Amino acid sequence: MKLDNAEINTLLWPFLNLPEKYVVIDTESTGLFDEQGAPGIITIGVAQVNKGSVQDVLEVQSRPHRPLKKEASLINGFNEKEVSSFQDPHTCWSQVEAFVQGQLLVVHNAAFDWTLLQDHIQRYELSALKVAGVFCSQRAAQPWAESVGIKCSSRGPSLDSLTKILGVKDLRDNNNNIHYASKDAIQTASVIKRLIKIADGEK
C-alpha cells in the first residue's frame, strides 16, 4: 500500500522531538579514515540553535596530526602550509567545550564526525564533551528521504541532497563550493528547520 504525503511526513517525527535549544557541530579534516586510522581535524564549527534560529556560531582551527590530502584541500580550501600553522589542539578545545556544554549535540553525519571527534579527544587526551546526547540528523532523515525518492547512502541523505531538494539556501554558493565547518553547521540547522516545518504539515 502506497503511503500518502501526510503519512510519509510522519517519518520525520524525530525532528519534532528536538529541544528548542541544541547545538550543531561539524568538522573539516585532512581526509577520510584509512589504513593509517583517523584523519586529523583541521576545523570544528558549532552553531547554537534556539527555536530554529542560529543564535551564535563558533569555528576553531586545530593543527592536525596528519598531512592534508589534496582531495580534502579541494573541499575545505586550505593548504598544508596553512593547517600546519593552526593552533595546538589543546589550546582551542576549551572553546568548543564551553560552547556545547550541557546541550544536545546534533551531527549530520555522526558516523564520521562524531567518531572523528572521539578519536581527537582520545588522541590528545582532551576532556570529553559534556553534552545531553548526540542526534544524527542524517540517520533520522533517512526513512523520509528514501520514501520521497531522495538518493541515500547507507548512512542516509547527504546535506547537499537535502539542501537542494528542500530549497534551502546553499551557503557554499558564495564560497566557491568550499566547505567551512561553521557554514555546514548553519546549513544543517537550516535543513532541520525546514524538515520540522514539513513534519508539522507545512508545504
C-alpha positions in Angstrom: 0.0 0.0 0.0 1.4 3.4 -1.0 1.6 6.0 1.7 0.2 9.5 1.1 2.3 12.6 1.8 0.9 13.1 5.3 1.8 9.6 6.3 5.3 9.9 4.8 5.9 13.1 6.7 5.2 11.4 10.0 8.5 9.6 9.3 10.1 13.0 10.3 8.8 12.6 13.9 12.4 12.5 15.4 12.8 16.2 14.4 9.7 17.2 16.2 11.2 15.8 19.4 14.3 18.0 19.3 14.5 20.5 22.1 14.2 24.3 21.5 17.9 24.7 22.2 20.6 22.5 20.7 24.0 22.8 19.0 25.0 21.6 15.6 28.6 20.5 15.2 30.7 19.8 12.0 34.3 19.1 11.2 36.7 19.5 8.3 39.6 17.1 8.2 42.7 16.1 6.4 40.9 13.3 4.6 39.0 10.1 5.4 39.5 7.2 7.6 42.0 4.8 6.0 44.5 2.0 6.8 46.5 4.6 8.9 43.5 5.3 11.1 41.6 8.5 11.6 42.3 11.7 9.6 43.3 14.9 11.5 40.7 17.5 12.4 41.6 21.0 11.0 38.4 22.9 11.8 35.5 22.5 14.2 32.3 24.5 13.6 29.5 24.8 16.0 26.1 26.6 15.7 23.9 27.3 18.7 20.2 27.0 17.8 17.2 28.3 19.6 13.7 27.8 18.3 15.0 27.0 14.8 17.2 30.1 14.6 21.0 30.2 14.8 22.0 32.4 17.8 25.7 32.1 17.8 28.5 30.4 15.8 32.0 29.2 16.7 34.7 28.0 14.4 38.2 26.9 15.7 41.2 25.8 13.7 43.2 22.9 15.0 46.6 21.7 13.8 46.2 18.1 12.6 48.5 15.1 13.3 48.4 14.0 9.6 49.2 15.9 6.4 46.4 17.4 4.4 45.4 15.3 1.4 44.9 17.0 -1.9 41.3 15.9 -2.3 40.5 17.2 1.1 42.2 20.5 0.3 39.9 20.9 -2.7 36.9 20.5 -0.4 37.9 22.7 2.5 40.0 25.3 0.7 43.1 25.1 3.0 46.6 24.2 2.1 49.3 22.3 4.0 51.2 25.4 5.0 48.1 27.0 6.5 47.0 24.0 8.5 50.5 23.4 9.9 50.3 26.8 11.5 46.9 26.2 13.2 46.6 26.2 17.0 47.7 23.2 19.1 44.6 21.0 19.6 44.8 21.5 23.4 44.7 25.3 23.0 41.3 25.5 21.2 39.4 22.6 22.8 38.2 24.6 25.8 36.3 27.0 23.4 34.4 24.0 21.9 33.7 22.6 25.4 32.3 25.8 26.7 30.2 26.3 23.5 28.4 22.9 23.7 28.3 22.4 27.4 25.2 20.6 28.6 23.3 20.8 25.3 22.1 18.2 22.8 24.7 17.8 20.0 23.3 17.5 16.5 25.6 16.0 13.9 24.5 15.4 10.3 27.0 12.6 9.6 27.6 11.3 13.1 29.2 8.1 11.7 32.1 10.3 10.5 32.1 13.5 12.6 31.3 12.0 16.0 33.7 9.1 15.5 36.4 11.6 14.4 35.8 13.8 17.4 36.1 10.8 19.8 39.4 9.9 18.2 40.5 13.5 18.5 39.7 13.5 22.2 41.5 10.3 22.9 44.5 11.1 20.8 45.2 14.4 22.6 43.8 13.3 26.0 41.2 16.1 25.9 38.2 16.4 28.2 35.1 14.6 27.0 32.3 16.8 25.7 29.7 17.1 28.4 26.5 17.1 26.3 22.9 16.0 26.8 23.2 13.4 24.0 24.1 13.1 20.3 21.4 13.2 17.5 22.3 12.2 13.9 20.2 14.3 11.6 21.3 12.2 8.6 20.2 8.9 10.0 16.9 10.5 11.4 16.0 11.8 7.9 16.8 8.6 6.1 13.3 6.9 6.2 11.6 10.0 5.0 14.2 10.7 2.4 14.0 7.2 0.9 10.2 7.4 0.9 10.2 10.6 -1.2 12.9 9.3 -3.6 16.0 11.2 -2.3 19.2 9.3 -3.0 20.7 8.0 0.2 24.0 6.3 1.2 23.9 3.6 3.8 24.1 6.5 6.4 21.2 8.5 4.9 20.8 11.5 2.7 23.7 13.9 2.3 23.5 17.5 3.4 23.9 18.6 -0.2 20.9 16.5 -1.3 18.6 17.8 1.4 19.7 21.3 0.8 18.8 21.0 -2.9 15.5 19.1 -2.5 14.2 21.3 0.3 15.0 24.5 -1.5 17.2 25.7 1.4 19.7 28.5 0.6 23.1 26.9 -0.1 25.7 28.8 1.9 28.5 27.3 -0.2 27.4 29.2 -3.3 29.2 32.3 -2.1 32.3 30.3 -1.2 33.1 28.6 -4.5 31.6 25.4 -3.0 34.2 25.4 -0.2 33.2 23.6 2.9 33.6 25.6 6.1 32.7 23.7 9.2 30.7 26.6 10.7 28.9 27.2 7.5 28.0 23.5 7.2 26.7 23.6 10.9 24.5 26.5 9.9 23.4 24.7 6.8 22.4 21.7 8.8 20.4 23.9 11.2 18.5 25.4 8.2 17.8 22.0 6.8 16.4 20.8 10.1 14.2 23.9 10.4 12.7 23.0 7.1 12.2 19.3 8.0 10.4 20.3 11.2 8.0 22.5 9.1 7.3 19.6 6.8 6.7 17.3 9.8 4.3 19.9 11.1 2.3 19.7 7.9 3.6 22.9 6.2 4.2 22.7 2.5 
